[in-house]
Amino acid sequence: MGSLSEGRIDEVIDRLNRERAAEAGKMQCKVCWWVYDPEKGVDEADIEPGVPFNELPDFFTCPVCGNGKESFLPFTDPEASL
């Protein structure tokens, strides 16, 4: 069984995160819980409404805590299950 190099693992993780982001729409920072909503964009970062999370620049950071895109998870609305 072959082993994955650290660079290859990063590529796989990045691909999986992009797939999850595309399915989720909204993404939530796992550090401060701020939610990126592509329908609203981010005024502070000059991100126009309609930009999917996957299309945000690689240097995008959470406007609340400053963590990078790798700190975001697909958002699940707790109200939706009620």
C-alpha positions in Angstrom: 0.0 0.0 0.0 1.5 3.4 -1.1 1.7 6.3 1.2 0.6 9.8 0.5 3.1 12.6 0.7 2.2 15.7 2.7 1.7 17.7 -0.5 -0.6 15.1 -1.9 -2.7 14.9 1.3 -3.1 18.7 1.1 -4.3 18.4 -2.5 -6.9 15.7 -1.5 -8.1 17.7 1.5 -8.4 20.9 -0.6 -10.4 19.0 -3.3 -12.8 17.4 -0.7 -13.3 20.8 0.9 -14.1 22.4 -2.4 -16.7 19.7 -3.2 -18.3 20.1 0.2 -18.4 23.9 -0.2 -20.0 23.6 -3.6 -22.8 21.5 -2.2 -23.3 23.6 1.0 -23.7 27.1 -0.4 -23.2 28.8 3.0 -20.0 28.1 4.9 -19.3 28.7 8.6 -16.0 29.5 10.3 -15.2 26.8 12.8 -13.3 29.2 15.0 -15.8 32.1 15.5 -18.9 30.7 13.8 -19.3 33.6 11.3 -21.3 32.4 8.3 -20.3 33.2 4.7 -23.5 33.6 2.6 -22.8 33.8 -1.1 -26.2 35.5 -1.6 -25.0 38.4 0.5 -21.2 38.6 -0.2 -18.8 40.4 2.2 -18.8 44.2 2.0 -15.6 44.5 4.1 -13.7 42.3 1.7 -15.2 43.7 -1.5 -16.9 40.4 -2.3 -20.0 41.0 -4.3 -23.2 39.0 -3.8 -23.4 35.8 -5.9 -19.8 34.7 -5.4 -19.6 31.0 -4.4 -17.2 30.1 -1.6 -15.1 28.1 -4.0 -14.5 31.2 -6.1 -13.3 33.4 -3.2 -9.6 34.3 -3.6 -7.2 32.0 -1.8 -6.1 34.9 0.5 -9.7 35.3 1.8 -9.9 35.4 5.5 -12.8 35.4 8.0 -13.7 39.0 8.5 -14.4 38.4 12.2 -11.4 36.3 13.4 -9.0 36.4 10.4 -8.6 32.6 9.8 -8.2 31.4 6.3 -10.6 29.5 4.0 -9.4 26.2 5.4 -11.1 27.1 8.7 -14.6 26.9 7.1 -17.1 24.1 7.2 -20.4 23.6 5.4 -23.1 25.5 7.3 -26.0 23.5 8.6 -28.9 25.7 9.6 -30.3 24.4 13.0 -33.6 26.1 12.2 -34.1 24.1 9.0 -34.6 20.9 10.9 -37.4 22.2 13.2 
